Amino acid sequence: MRILILGFEYLPVKVGGLAEAITSIARGLAELGHEVVVFTPDHGKNLGEPVRKFRVSAFGKDLEIEARKRKENGVTVYSLAGGLLSESDVYGPGWEGLLKKAVLFGKASAGLLNGLITGFKPDVVHAHDWHTAFALGLLKKYFGVRSVFTIHRLNKAKVPAGYFHEANLGELAPYPDIDPEHTAAYIADMVTTVSRSYLWEEWDFFRHFEGKVTHVFNGIDCSFWNEELLENADLQREERRKRILERFGLSDGKAFMFIGRFDRAQKGVDTLLRAIEILSSDPEFDGMRFLIVGKGDPELERWAREVEGRFPGNVKVITELLPRETVRELYGSVDFTLIPSYFEPFGLVQLEAMCLGAVPIGSAVGGIKDTVIDLDEDPENATGLLVPPRDAFALAKAMIRAKNLDGETLAKLRENGKRRAREDFTWKKACERYVRVYLNEVDRAISFVR
């Protein structure tokens, strides 16, 4: 099968988890024997060799587009450069800049496929997230290719209709403001999202596409998130924990880690900080250590620093961007990983943690609920603990419970987690399901069937 993938991120260009997902999907499909081509903006990286130039008209100007080509892991990647496509701010500059960049990516994608079509006619176009809506619309309009639209996280934004008219898609803009996710899902032959629970949590949106909507779980690459690659792989976990805490200025104790964006809308950092404040009055707090890794909202950063200042022997806040190898060391050393999200379409943190034996304590939402088996729900197969979202008291209680788990239970949670991550959530399984989506041979979400 010939598969064309559209995405605003592709490694090494990375802002969040989208780059890892799209890159892993492309490579996984290639490993299954399919011909995979990716179109993505160049974002000023100048990746690959220049192979084609053409001009497009956009926003009252004629602009030269340069397509650069590279081959990686069996995947052919075309990076599109020129104008805003060469802007280093992946999702900018600013909102208007992002919208213009998305329109330009759409027109450039149509121009590139127009030049490749005699040698590469895709059987399916697989577009990822709303930034590819204009590209998907144009390829559907001019080439009539079967299409799949994947929503990794709903953005719920509105775009002025003028941008659709600028993209030669005025027929898709009957109203002054348009939801690009709704439009892309409307024109696609199939719509997917990244976990079953997220699909049902956002059913108010997805119900509009009943009959062609389903889920495909993301995967995890345990070949990187692997204990054998740790600097001190030969040491007992307790010794690794002691060393990593000392590295960040803390004495030994039961170690809990949060890693992620300081994001008021999703990640639950405020719930975590409240939970730590609640715990501070409990005698158990003396033996607890918290590594809080991330950056983002200035108010949340200020609050985190304030908590660190009040409890310097218990809390360390790290707002620098850590290399993946350092993050791997952390997962392989701490006892527990905290994922207090308000919502989570899929989430990779809990799976990265499970690969390396850091037992997840997370909110019972979306992909966290689908990947973490709760200790109370199924003690024999459990991989972690689940709590209600936005409930700092429940999170604090779960952390005290986790701190006091006996060694046998902890060992079982770790082994169950490693096995589940490595066997149940592989990219190969995800890609095999995507192929069934492409072939229209997959189950759907049906409102009257649960």
C-alpha positions as semicolon CSV with decimal commas, in nm:
position;residue;x (nm);y (nm);z (nm)
1;M;0,000;0,000;0,000
2;R;0,118;0,354;-0,077
3;I;0,060;0,582;0,222
4;L;0,105;0,960;0,234
5;I;0,133;1,107;0,584
6;L;0,078;1,477;0,658
7;G;0,206;1,627;0,983
8;F;0,342;1,954;1,123
9;E;0,603;1,768;1,331
10;Y;0,839;1,490;1,231
11;L;1,162;1,404;1,411
12;P;1,401;1,572;1,463
13;V;1,146;1,857;1,467
14;K;0,972;1,808;1,801
15;V;0,751;2,024;2,020
16;G;0,553;1,760;2,207
17;G;0,447;1,399;2,172
18;L;0,309;1,448;1,818
19;A;0,654;1,417;1,657
20;E;0,722;1,087;1,831
21;A;0,382;0,953;1,731
22;I;0,390;1,050;1,362
23;T;0,750;0,935;1,320
24;S;0,679;0,602;1,490
25;I;0,367;0,546;1,280
26;A;0,554;0,618;0,956
27;R;0,843;0,389;1,048
28;G;0,611;0,117;1,173
29;L;0,410;0,118;0,850
30;A;0,733;0,097;0,649
31;E;0,846;-0,199;0,859
32;L;0,518;-0,372;0,770
33;G;0,620;-0,347;0,404
34;H;0,424;-0,041;0,292
35;E;0,557;0,249;0,083
36;V;0,542;0,549;0,315
37;V;0,591;0,914;0,218
38;V;0,571;1,208;0,460
39;F;0,500;1,574;0,381
40;T;0,597;1,818;0,659
41;P;0,706;2,184;0,684
42;D;1,080;2,235;0,697
43;H;1,063;2,484;0,986
44;G;1,400;2,627;0,887
45;K;1,588;2,301;0,944
46;N;1,705;2,251;0,580
47;L;1,678;1,875;0,620
48;G;1,746;1,656;0,318
49;E;1,858;1,737;-0,034
50;P;1,670;1,988;-0,257
51;V;1,484;1,792;-0,526
52;R;1,208;2,015;-0,659
53;K;1,107;2,380;-0,681
54;F;0,771;2,527;-0,779
55;R;0,567;2,838;-0,716
56;V;0,237;2,885;-0,538
57;S;0,014;3,188;-0,495
58;A;-0,081;3,271;-0,139
59;F;-0,200;3,586;0,037
60;G;-0,151;3,804;-0,272
61;K;0,202;3,689;-0,347
62;D;0,379;3,435;-0,564
63;L;0,613;3,229;-0,348
64;E;0,882;2,978;-0,441
65;I;0,853;2,647;-0,257
66;E;1,150;2,415;-0,225
67;A;1,095;2,046;-0,152
68;R;1,383;1,874;0,025
69;K;1,397;1,492;0,034
70;R;1,555;1,244;0,272
71;K;1,517;0,872;0,339
72;E;1,507;0,751;0,700
73;N;1,420;0,407;0,832
74;G;1,246;0,312;0,509
75;V;1,039;0,634;0,502
76;T;1,069;0,903;0,234
77;V;1,034;1,246;0,396
78;Y;0,970;1,564;0,198
79;S;1,032;1,885;0,394
80;L;0,861;2,187;0,237
81;A;1,048;2,519;0,265
82;G;0,977;2,874;0,161
83;G;0,809;3,169;0,328
84;L;0,646;3,079;0,660
85;L;0,724;2,711;0,600
86;S;1,085;2,804;0,682
87;E;0,986;2,982;1,005
88;S;1,159;2,813;1,299
89;D;0,861;2,863;1,531
90;V;0,677;2,539;1,453
91;Y;0,338;2,670;1,563
92;G;0,386;3,035;1,480
93;P;0,483;3,312;1,465
94;G;0,166;3,393;1,658
95;W;-0,184;3,271;1,582
96;E;-0,214;3,452;1,248
97;G;0,129;3,328;1,144
98;L;0,028;2,971;1,228
99;L;-0,292;2,997;1,021
100;K;-0,102;3,135;0,723
101;K;0,160;2,863;0,764
102;A;-0,111;2,595;0,766
103;V;-0,268;2,738;0,448
104;L;0,073;2,756;0,280
105;F;0,149;2,397;0,383
106;G;-0,179;2,292;0,221
107;K;-0,101;2,464;-0,108
108;A;0,259;2,342;-0,107
109;S;0,144;1,985;-0,040
110;A;-0,092;1,999;-0,336
111;G;0,184;2,142;-0,554
112;L;0,432;1,874;-0,451
113;L;0,190;1,585;-0,505
114;N;0,102;1,734;-0,842
115;G;0,466;1,693;-0,939
116;L;0,500;1,344;-0,792
117;I;0,167;1,196;-0,900
118;T;0,293;1,013;-1,209
119;G;0,539;0,817;-0,993
120;F;0,361;0,817;-0,658
121;K;-0,019;0,802;-0,638
122;P;-0,107;0,732;-0,272
123;D;-0,375;0,479;-0,186
124;V;-0,451;0,674;0,131
125;V;-0,366;1,014;0,279
126;H;-0,328;1,010;0,659
127;A;-0,344;1,361;0,810
128;H;-0,259;1,438;1,173
129;D;-0,423;1,717;1,376
130;W;-0,596;2,034;1,258
131;H;-0,285;2,207;1,116
132;T;-0,312;1,967;0,820
133;A;-0,680;2,043;0,749
134;F;-0,606;2,266;0,447
135;A;-0,360;2,011;0,302
136;L;-0,609;1,729;0,351
137;G;-0,888;1,933;0,191
138;L;-0,680;2,021;-0,115
139;L;-0,549;1,667;-0,172
140;K;-0,902;1,532;-0,136
141;K;-1,038;1,796;-0,374
142;Y;-0,781;1,770;-0,650
143;F;-0,668;1,406;-0,627
144;G;-0,968;1,225;-0,476
145;V;-0,754;1,002;-0,256
146;R;-0,909;0,803;0,030
147;S;-0,827;0,985;0,352
148;V;-0,792;0,931;0,726
149;F;-0,784;1,215;0,981
150;T;-0,630;1,150;1,324
151;I;-0,696;1,380;1,618
152;H;-0,422;1,346;1,879
153;R;-0,579;1,618;2,094
154;L;-0,882;1,833;2,020
155;N;-0,787;2,199;1,989
156;K;-1,144;2,336;1,960
157;A;-1,031;2,652;1,784
158;K;-1,217;2,864;1,530
159;V;-1,058;2,986;1,207
160;P;-1,194;3,282;1,006
161;A;-1,354;3,158;0,685
162;G;-1,121;3,377;0,480
163;Y;-0,837;3,133;0,536
164;F;-1,040;2,855;0,374
165;H;-1,115;3,081;0,077
166;E;-0,743;3,164;0,054
167;A;-0,673;2,788;0,046
168;N;-0,912;2,738;-0,250
169;L;-1,155;2,561;-0,016
170;G;-1,432;2,819;0,001
171;E;-1,691;2,542;-0,041
172;L;-1,597;2,420;0,307
173;A;-1,658;2,759;0,470
174;P;-2,031;2,842;0,482
175;Y;-1,997;3,032;0,812
176;P;-1,778;3,327;0,925
177;D;-1,580;3,108;1,168
178;I;-1,490;2,747;1,095
179;D;-1,379;2,461;1,320
180;P;-1,089;2,306;1,120
181;E;-1,109;1,979;1,315
182;H;-1,477;1,941;1,234
183;T;-1,409;2,026;0,867
184;A;-1,121;1,780;0,833
185;A;-1,323;1,507;1,004
186;Y;-1,622;1,585;0,780
187;I;-1,429;1,542;0,456
188;A;-1,219;1,243;0,570
189;D;-1,332;0,888;0,494
190;M;-1,230;0,772;0,844
191;V;-1,162;0,959;1,168
192;T;-0,946;0,824;1,449
193;T;-0,828;0,936;1,789
194;V;-0,562;0,792;2,013
195;S;-0,755;0,615;2,290
196;R;-1,096;0,463;2,337
197;S;-1,170;0,652;2,660
198;Y;-1,080;0,988;2,505
199;L;-1,316;0,916;2,215
200;W;-1,608;0,866;2,454
201;E;-1,507;1,155;2,681
202;E;-1,523;1,383;2,375
203;W;-1,827;1,216;2,222
204;D;-2,002;1,555;2,189
205;F;-1,751;1,618;1,909
206;F;-1,695;1,270;1,770
207;R;-2,067;1,181;1,753
208;H;-2,096;1,404;1,448
209;F;-1,890;1,143;1,260
210;E;-2,059;0,832;1,393
211;G;-2,018;0,553;1,142
212;K;-1,662;0,644;1,049
213;V;-1,490;0,715;1,380
214;T;-1,273;0,475;1,581
215;H;-0,967;0,469;1,805
216;V;-0,610;0,352;1,750
217;F;-0,393;0,345;2,060
218;N;-0,050;0,499;2,034
219;G;0,253;0,288;2,114
220;I;0,576;0,317;2,309
221;D;0,933;0,246;2,202
222;C;1,070;0,037;2,487
223;S;1,395;-0,012;2,297
224;F;1,490;0,338;2,418
225;W;1,298;0,339;2,747
226;N;1,493;0,037;2,865
227;E;1,660;-0,034;3,201
228;E;1,952;-0,203;3,029
229;L;2,059;0,137;2,890
230;L;2,078;0,309;3,230
231;E;2,415;0,447;3,345
232;N;2,392;0,238;3,663
233;A;2,192;-0,055;3,529
234;D;2,392;-0,293;3,747
235;L;2,284;-0,122;4,071
236;Q;1,971;-0,193;4,275
237;R;1,690;0,052;4,215
238;E;1,717;0,191;4,571
239;E;2,081;0,279;4,509
240;R;1,999;0,443;4,175
241;R;1,726;0,643;4,349
242;K;1,967;0,759;4,620
243;R;2,220;0,875;4,360
244;I;1,967;1,058;4,141
245;L;1,817;1,239;4,441
246;E;2,165;1,342;4,557
247;R;2,232;1,471;4,206
248;F;1,939;1,710;4,247
249;G;2,024;1,808;4,603
250;L;1,786;1,583;4,799
251;S;1,852;1,315;5,058
252;D;1,716;0,965;5,005
253;G;1,347;0,889;5,045
254;K;1,052;0,752;4,849
255;A;1,075;0,941;4,519
256;F;0,778;1,077;4,323
257;M;0,829;1,252;3,988
258;F;0,614;1,473;3,770
259;I;0,739;1,551;3,419
260;G;0,542;1,755;3,168
261;R;0,415;2,099;3,068
262;F;0,309;2,347;3,335
263;D;-0,028;2,377;3,166
264;R;-0,337;2,503;3,349
265;A;-0,573;2,351;3,093
266;Q;-0,456;1,989;3,102
267;K;-0,166;1,859;3,307
268;G;-0,296;1,911;3,663
269;V;0,018;2,073;3,804
270;D;-0,202;2,280;4,036
271;T;-0,362;1,959;4,170
272;L;-0,016;1,816;4,237
273;L;0,107;2,129;4,417
274;R;-0,206;2,136;4,635
275;A;-0,155;1,766;4,713
276;I;0,203;1,835;4,829
277;E;0,078;2,118;5,050
278;I;-0,182;1,883;5,198
279;L;0,083;1,615;5,259
280;S;0,315;1,860;5,433
281;S;0,107;1,836;5,753
282;D;0,123;1,455;5,755
283;P;0,406;1,272;5,939
284;E;0,458;1,057;5,625
285;F;0,580;1,368;5,439
286;D;0,923;1,349;5,601
287;G;1,010;1,037;5,401
288;M;0,876;1,164;5,066
289;R;1,075;1,333;4,788
290;F;0,927;1,515;4,488
291;L;1,101;1,592;4,157
292;I;0,888;1,833;3,952
293;V;1,024;1,864;3,598
294;G;0,873;2,101;3,344
295;K;0,801;2,458;3,247
296;G;0,524;2,668;3,099
297;D;0,264;2,880;3,278
298;P;0,453;3,151;3,476
299;E;0,206;3,142;3,765
300;L;0,243;2,767;3,802
301;E;0,621;2,798;3,786
302;R;0,607;3,065;4,059
303;W;0,383;2,845;4,275
304;A;0,614;2,545;4,224
305;R;0,916;2,752;4,329
306;E;0,726;2,872;4,633
307;V;0,649;2,512;4,735
308;E;1,014;2,422;4,678
309;G;1,118;2,713;4,899
310;R;0,885;2,605;5,179
311;F;0,996;2,240;5,167
312;P;1,356;2,238;5,036
313;G;1,427;1,897;5,184
314;N;1,134;1,737;5,005
315;V;1,080;1,920;4,676
316;K;1,307;1,998;4,380
317;V;1,174;2,193;4,082
318;I;1,360;2,158;3,751
319;T;1,246;2,401;3,480
320;E;1,520;2,328;3,226
321;L;1,464;2,103;2,925
322;L;1,630;1,771;3,010
323;P;1,781;1,538;2,747
324;R;1,584;1,219;2,684
325;E;1,874;1,018;2,829
326;T;1,847;1,210;3,158
327;V;1,471;1,157;3,166
328;R;1,538;0,785;3,116
329;E;1,770;0,788;3,418
330;L;1,497;0,953;3,624
331;Y;1,232;0,698;3,526
332;G;1,476;0,420;3,604
333;S;1,548;0,556;3,952
334;V;1,234;0,710;4,106
335;D;0,970;0,495;4,273
336;F;0,658;0,658;4,127
337;T;0,559;0,883;3,837
338;L;0,268;1,126;3,880
339;I;0,025;1,204;3,595
340;P;-0,251;1,420;3,751
341;S;-0,398;1,535;3,415
342;Y;-0,748;1,680;3,382
343;F;-0,772;1,499;3,048
344;E;-0,524;1,299;2,843
345;P;-0,599;1,181;2,487
346;F;-0,333;0,912;2,522
347;G;-0,025;1,023;2,713
348;L;0,321;0,872;2,686
349;V;0,453;0,951;3,034
350;Q;0,276;0,660;3,204
351;L;0,405;0,414;2,942
352;E;0,760;0,550;2,950
353;A;0,747;0,513;3,327
354;M;0,609;0,158;3,308
355;C;0,888;0,056;3,069
356;L;1,140;0,158;3,336
357;G;0,961;0,042;3,649
358;A;0,843;0,381;3,783
359;V;0,492;0,295;3,902
360;P;0,237;0,545;3,764
361;I;-0,013;0,727;3,985
362;G;-0,251;0,899;3,746
363;S;-0,592;1,046;3,684
364;A;-0,859;0,803;3,566
365;V;-0,908;0,980;3,233
366;G;-0,848;0,911;2,865
367;G;-0,539;0,717;2,770
368;I;-0,417;0,700;3,130
369;K;-0,725;0,499;3,224
370;D;-0,682;0,281;2,914
371;T;-0,316;0,198;2,980
372;V;-0,281;0,187;3,361
373;I;-0,455;-0,103;3,539
374;D;-0,558;0,015;3,885
375;L;-0,446;-0,177;4,194
376;D;-0,800;-0,183;4,339
377;E;-0,959;-0,280;4,007
378;D;-0,739;-0,580;3,930
379;P;-0,474;-0,651;4,198
380;E;-0,324;-0,945;4,010
381;N;-0,256;-0,755;3,685
382;A;-0,230;-0,402;3,826
383;T;0,035;-0,161;3,693
384;G;-0,038;0,147;3,905
385;L;-0,292;0,357;4,094
386;L;-0,574;0,569;3,948
387;V;-0,746;0,863;4,117
388;P;-1,024;1,106;4,018
389;P;-0,898;1,411;3,825
390;R;-0,880;1,752;3,998
391;D;-0,889;1,591;4,343
392;A;-0,580;1,693;4,542
393;F;-0,694;1,504;4,853
394;A;-0,737;1,179;4,656
395;L;-0,394;1,225;4,499
396;A;-0,232;1,291;4,838
397;K;-0,400;0,983;4,983
398;A;-0,281;0,770;4,688
399;M;0,077;0,891;4,734
400;I;0,077;0,796;5,102
401;R;-0,065;0,457;5,011
402;A;0,201;0,411;4,743
403;K;0,478;0,507;4,986
404;N;0,369;0,231;5,221
405;L;0,321;-0,050;4,969
406;D;0,512;-0,362;5,061
407;G;0,806;-0,474;4,850
408;E;0,625;-0,770;4,696
409;T;0,336;-0,555;4,573
410;L;0,574;-0,293;4,434
411;A;0,775;-0,557;4,250
412;K;0,459;-0,702;4,096
413;L;0,338;-0,356;3,986
414;R;0,673;-0,291;3,819
415;E;0,688;-0,623;3,639
416;N;0,325;-0,599;3,528
417;G;0,390;-0,247;3,397
418;K;0,697;-0,346;3,199
419;R;0,516;-0,640;3,042
420;R;0,205;-0,439;2,954
421;A;0,403;-0,156;2,794
422;R;0,624;-0,392;2,593
423;E;0,352;-0,632;2,480
424;D;0,019;-0,446;2,464
425;F;0,121;-0,100;2,343
426;T;0,371;-0,149;2,064
427;W;0,385;0,070;1,756
428;K;0,359;-0,246;1,546
429;K;0,014;-0,315;1,692
430;A;-0,086;0,047;1,636
431;C;0,027;0,038;1,273
432;E;-0,148;-0,293;1,206
433;R;-0,472;-0,133;1,327
434;Y;-0,410;0,176;1,113
435;V;-0,380;-0,050;0,809
436;R;-0,722;-0,197;0,895
437;V;-0,853;0,161;0,916
438;Y;-0,710;0,235;0,571
439;L;-0,878;-0,077;0,434
440;N;-1,211;0,004;0,602
441;E;-1,184;-0,318;0,803
442;V;-1,206;-0,187;1,161
443;D;-1,468;-0,156;1,435
444;R;-1,642;0,178;1,487
445;A;-1,767;0,372;1,786
446;I;-2,145;0,330;1,784
447;S;-2,356;0,537;2,021
448;F;-2,601;0,258;2,104
449;V;-2,336;-0,015;2,147
450;R;-2,106;-0,019;2,454
